[in-house]
Amino acid sequence: MAMTEFEKKMLAEVKGIRKELHEMNKPVKIDSQVDGKDIVNAVNENMLNAIKTSGESWK
């Protein structure tokens, strides 16, 4: 069964909406946001710096 012009346009519109929703669903990181990995890395870096500087003060 052949599709009418209306059905073709409607199908194209639905595919476009589906693509837009798929793009909107992708996670986007904003500079002001942090994730768990950023927090862990910052804590580790701070702890290493604290250990290094505390060792120097004992000398």
Secondary structure, DSSP 8 states (H G I E B T S, - for coil): ----HHHHHHHHHHHHHHHHHHHHTS----TT---HHHHHHHHHHHHHHHHHHHHHHT-
